[in-house]
Amino acid sequence: MADINVNLRKYENFVFHHSTRINTADNIIRRLTHLVHGRYKGNYKDFDFIAESIYSALNILNIYHESIFANREKSRSDPFNRYNKNMLNSSSTYKQIAYSLSIIKNLEILIEVGINRKFGSKARYQVITQIEIIKAVCRLILFYLSNKRMLLSTPLLERKTDPSVIVKKEKEENKTTWTGNRTGKKIKNIEFLKGAKNSQNVTDYVMSQALNPDSACDAKDLVRPLPNIRVFGEILYIIKPVVYLILLREYGVKSWKPWIVSLTMELFCYITSTNAIINNSLTSLEQQEYKRRALQLKYYFIRKPFFDEFIRPTMVKIIDIMQDNFILKYGTGFLEFNLHNWDNFYYSTAGM
């Protein structure tokens, strides 16, 4: 066990100090999988599955890497990571569910591609419904474990600062601090704070300790427990994908009923929070989450039947026009890639 911990620490230090190279390699691999995805007609499904397998593996590894970088950030100015770190440390159950949910989300497209390849579209929607039920249960557990607080985009830590900046700060900090033998705390050197030529250092130090409203309040208060009407709206938001899929399997992808019911539920979630939004009583994290959810409404434009009725014909015409142009035809790949995904994969238009 001790050897495992030592090796993990070595790996974390390696990732932390070689973040630029790792990010470059990650981006290259992702771009290559993007180029492969849906480009070959003969072994079309095989290439889709291979590309998605690589992409999912990178995403899951990235969860671990993000936690390494986020844990090394010492600033109190980022409310998102402060709140999530507090919740993850509040309960082992919360932590396990949070990581399970994130792993499922990163595997869901791969599972969809694999099931569609092996068993066909009908089996695919059965499995997707089961995945969404599991995700909804996970979110409901997180919701109640957090004392009925609004769920954020992810329950895990996210990198907010370039790793090279964190490394540079740590090196500078080591030069200007000493560590107490008993407490283990790092304390600023007197020499760092005195002297006219170091007056700028004093200003920098004081500014770094200055608190904004978010950094001054307790981590758990960055997202507040919801009143009853907003609790109802949040539960609706959580179960919305399950309701949509049940209706989709009942009426088919060409029916407007699933689309209308899902959009109605989405809008009702916002109505339950109207007073809080108007009265400006939301915390900054809650405001950010509502803005993110509002942007997610764009997925209704690329969901069937709205997409087939209004968007798809225009996209096909644009692609045809571009194909006739010697220069523009090289730019059709992006449109064809998205058209292929929106036509064939549920999770490309799910948005949650």
ZABA-495016 format. One record per residue (C-alpha): residue number from 1; residue in three letters; x, y, z. Coordinates in steps of 0.25 Angstrom, whole numbers. Layout:
n	res	X	Y	Z
NUM	ALA	X	Y	Z
...
***
This chain:
n	res	X	Y	Z
1	MET	0	0	0
2	ALA	11	9	4
3	ASP	18	6	-10
4	ILE	5	10	-17
5	ASN	4	23	-10
6	VAL	19	26	-13
7	ASN	17	23	-28
8	LEU	4	32	-28
9	ARG	11	43	-22
10	LYS	22	42	-32
11	TYR	12	41	-44
12	GLU	5	54	-38
13	ASN	18	61	-38
14	PHE	22	57	-52
15	VAL	8	61	-57
16	PHE	9	74	-50
17	HIS	23	78	-54
18	HIS	21	73	-69
19	SER	7	79	-71
20	THR	10	86	-83
21	ARG	15	74	-91
22	ILE	4	65	-86
23	ASN	-7	76	-90
24	THR	0	77	-104
25	ALA	0	61	-106
26	ASP	-15	61	-101
27	ASN	-19	72	-111
28	ILE	-12	64	-122
29	ILE	-18	51	-119
30	ARG	-32	58	-118
31	ARG	-31	64	-131
32	LEU	-26	51	-138
33	THR	-38	44	-132
34	HIS	-47	55	-137
35	LEU	-42	54	-151
36	VAL	-44	39	-151
37	HIS	-58	40	-145
38	GLY	-68	37	-156
39	ARG	-58	39	-168
40	TYR	-57	25	-173
41	LYS	-68	18	-181
42	GLY	-64	4	-181
43	ASN	-61	1	-166
44	TYR	-69	13	-162
45	LYS	-75	8	-149
46	ASP	-61	2	-145
47	PHE	-54	15	-146
48	ASP	-65	22	-138
49	PHE	-64	12	-127
50	ILE	-48	13	-127
51	ALA	-48	28	-127
52	GLU	-59	29	-116
53	SER	-51	19	-108
54	ILE	-38	27	-108
55	TYR	-46	40	-106
56	SER	-53	34	-93
57	ALA	-40	29	-88
58	LEU	-34	42	-89
59	ASN	-46	49	-82
60	ILE	-46	39	-70
61	LEU	-31	41	-69
62	ASN	-33	56	-69
63	ILE	-42	55	-57
64	TYR	-30	50	-49
65	HIS	-21	61	-55
66	GLU	-31	72	-52
67	SER	-32	68	-37
68	ILE	-16	69	-37
69	PHE	-16	83	-42
70	ALA	-28	88	-34
71	ASN	-22	82	-21
72	ARG	-9	90	-23
73	GLU	-17	103	-25
74	LYS	-17	111	-12
75	SER	-25	123	-16
76	ARG	-38	125	-9
77	SER	-43	134	-20
78	ASP	-49	122	-28
79	PRO	-63	119	-22
80	PHE	-65	107	-31
81	ASN	-54	98	-26
82	ARG	-55	103	-12
83	TYR	-70	99	-11
84	ASN	-68	85	-18
85	LYS	-56	82	-10
86	ASN	-64	85	3
87	MET	-75	76	-2
88	LEU	-65	64	-6
89	ASN	-59	65	7
90	SER	-73	65	15
91	SER	-76	51	12
92	SER	-69	38	6
93	THR	-83	35	0
94	TYR	-84	48	-7
95	LYS	-70	47	-12
96	GLN	-72	32	-18
97	ILE	-85	37	-24
98	ALA	-79	49	-30
99	TYR	-67	41	-37
100	SER	-77	30	-41
101	LEU	-86	41	-48
102	SER	-74	47	-55
103	ILE	-68	34	-60
104	ILE	-82	30	-66
105	LYS	-84	43	-73
106	ASN	-70	41	-79
107	LEU	-74	27	-84
108	GLU	-88	29	-88
109	ILE	-85	33	-103
110	LEU	-75	21	-104
111	ILE	-86	12	-98
112	GLU	-96	17	-108
113	VAL	-87	15	-120
114	GLY	-83	1	-116
115	ILE	-98	-3	-113
116	ASN	-103	3	-126
117	ARG	-91	-4	-134
118	LYS	-94	-18	-127
119	PHE	-109	-18	-125
120	GLY	-116	-7	-133
121	SER	-124	6	-130
122	LYS	-135	-1	-122
123	ALA	-126	-7	-112
124	ARG	-118	6	-112
125	TYR	-130	14	-106
126	GLN	-132	4	-96
127	VAL	-118	5	-90
128	ILE	-118	20	-91
129	THR	-131	20	-83
130	GLN	-124	12	-72
131	ILE	-112	21	-72
132	GLU	-120	33	-71
133	ILE	-128	26	-59
134	ILE	-115	23	-52
135	LYS	-110	37	-54
136	ALA	-123	43	-49
137	VAL	-122	34	-36
138	CYS	-107	39	-34
139	ARG	-111	54	-36
140	LEU	-123	52	-26
141	ILE	-114	46	-16
142	LEU	-104	57	-18
143	PHE	-116	67	-17
144	TYR	-120	62	-3
145	LEU	-106	59	2
146	SER	-103	74	0
147	ASN	-116	78	8
148	LYS	-124	81	-5
149	ARG	-114	90	-11
150	MET	-114	94	-26
151	LEU	-105	84	-34
152	LEU	-94	90	-42
153	SER	-89	86	-56
154	THR	-79	76	-49
155	PRO	-78	72	-35
156	LEU	-63	70	-37
157	LEU	-51	80	-36
158	GLU	-47	87	-49
159	ARG	-34	94	-53
160	LYS	-35	109	-53
161	THR	-21	113	-54
162	ASP	-10	109	-64
163	PRO	-1	99	-57
164	SER	11	106	-61
165	VAL	6	118	-53
166	ILE	4	109	-41
167	VAL	18	103	-42
168	LYS	24	117	-44
169	LYS	17	122	-31
170	GLU	21	110	-23
171	LYS	36	113	-27
172	GLU	35	127	-23
173	GLU	27	123	-10
174	ASN	39	114	-6
175	LYS	49	125	-7
176	THR	40	135	1
177	THR	35	126	12
178	TRP	39	116	23
179	THR	32	104	28
180	GLY	29	103	43
181	ASN	34	90	49
182	ARG	22	87	58
183	THR	11	93	50
184	GLY	16	90	36
185	LYS	10	104	31
186	LYS	18	113	22
187	ILE	21	127	27
188	LYS	26	139	19
189	ASN	40	143	22
190	ILE	42	156	29
191	GLU	53	160	19
192	PHE	42	158	8
193	LEU	33	169	14
194	LYS	43	179	18
195	GLY	52	189	10
196	ALA	48	200	1
197	LYS	53	193	-11
198	ASN	43	182	-8
199	SER	31	191	-6
200	GLN	24	185	-17
201	ASN	25	171	-10
202	VAL	17	177	1
203	THR	6	182	-8
204	ASP	6	168	-15
205	TYR	5	161	-2
206	VAL	-6	170	3
207	MET	-14	169	-10
208	SER	-13	153	-10
209	GLN	-19	153	4
210	ALA	-30	162	1
211	LEU	-44	156	1
212	ASN	-56	157	-8
213	PRO	-70	154	-4
214	ASP	-69	139	-9
215	SER	-55	137	-2
216	ALA	-60	143	11
217	CYS	-72	134	13
218	ASP	-71	119	17
219	ALA	-70	109	6
220	LYS	-83	102	8
221	ASP	-90	116	7
222	LEU	-86	118	-7
223	VAL	-98	110	-11
224	ARG	-110	111	-2
225	PRO	-121	101	2
226	LEU	-133	103	-7
227	PRO	-147	107	-3
228	ASN	-158	97	-6
229	ILE	-162	103	-19
230	ARG	-148	102	-24
231	VAL	-146	88	-19
232	PHE	-158	84	-28
233	GLY	-151	91	-40
234	GLU	-138	85	-37
235	ILE	-144	71	-36
236	LEU	-151	73	-49
237	TYR	-138	77	-56
238	ILE	-131	65	-51
239	ILE	-142	55	-56
240	LYS	-144	62	-69
241	PRO	-135	54	-78
242	VAL	-142	41	-72
243	VAL	-156	46	-76
244	TYR	-151	51	-89
245	LEU	-145	37	-93
246	ILE	-158	29	-88
247	LEU	-166	38	-97
248	LEU	-156	37	-108
249	ARG	-157	21	-107
250	GLU	-173	22	-107
251	TYR	-175	32	-118
252	GLY	-162	31	-126
253	VAL	-152	42	-131
254	LYS	-161	48	-141
255	SER	-172	52	-131
256	TRP	-173	66	-125
257	LYS	-178	61	-111
258	PRO	-164	57	-105
259	TRP	-158	70	-110
260	ILE	-170	79	-105
261	VAL	-171	72	-91
262	SER	-156	73	-89
263	LEU	-155	88	-93
264	THR	-167	91	-84
265	MET	-161	84	-72
266	GLU	-148	92	-75
267	LEU	-155	105	-75
268	PHE	-163	102	-63
269	CYS	-150	99	-55
270	TYR	-146	114	-58
271	ILE	-160	119	-54
272	THR	-158	113	-40
273	SER	-146	122	-39
274	THR	-152	135	-44
275	ASN	-153	142	-31
276	ALA	-139	139	-27
277	ILE	-133	143	-41
278	ILE	-142	156	-40
279	ASN	-138	159	-26
280	ASN	-123	157	-29
281	SER	-123	147	-17
282	LEU	-114	137	-24
283	THR	-100	134	-20
284	SER	-89	136	-31
285	LEU	-88	121	-33
286	GLU	-103	120	-34
287	GLN	-104	131	-45
288	GLN	-93	124	-53
289	GLU	-100	111	-53
290	TYR	-113	117	-57
291	LYS	-106	124	-69
292	ARG	-100	111	-73
293	ARG	-113	104	-72
294	ALA	-119	115	-81
295	LEU	-108	113	-91
296	GLN	-112	98	-91
297	LEU	-125	102	-98
298	LYS	-118	102	-111
299	TYR	-118	87	-111
300	TYR	-133	87	-114
301	PHE	-130	94	-128
302	ILE	-122	81	-132
303	ARG	-132	71	-126
304	LYS	-141	64	-135
305	PRO	-152	67	-140
306	PHE	-148	82	-139
307	PHE	-135	79	-145
308	ASP	-141	71	-157
309	GLU	-152	81	-159
310	PHE	-144	94	-159
311	ILE	-129	93	-158
312	ARG	-125	80	-165
313	PRO	-130	85	-179
314	THR	-122	98	-178
315	MET	-109	90	-174
316	VAL	-110	81	-185
317	LYS	-112	92	-195
318	ILE	-100	100	-189
319	ILE	-91	87	-190
320	ASP	-96	85	-205
321	ILE	-92	99	-208
322	MET	-78	98	-201
323	GLN	-75	85	-209
324	ASP	-77	92	-222
325	ASN	-66	102	-218
326	PHE	-51	98	-220
327	ILE	-47	105	-207
328	LEU	-59	104	-198
329	LYS	-61	89	-200
330	TYR	-49	87	-191
331	GLY	-57	93	-180
332	THR	-69	84	-180
333	GLY	-63	73	-171
334	PHE	-67	81	-158
335	LEU	-82	82	-163
336	GLU	-82	67	-168
337	PHE	-76	63	-155
338	ASN	-87	70	-147
339	LEU	-98	66	-156
340	HIS	-94	51	-155
341	ASN	-94	52	-140
342	TRP	-107	59	-138
343	ASP	-114	49	-147
344	ASN	-108	37	-141
345	PHE	-105	39	-126
346	TYR	-114	43	-115
347	TYR	-103	48	-106
348	SER	-98	58	-116
349	THR	-111	66	-114
350	ALA	-113	63	-99
351	GLY	-106	74	-93
352	MET	-107	68	-79
***
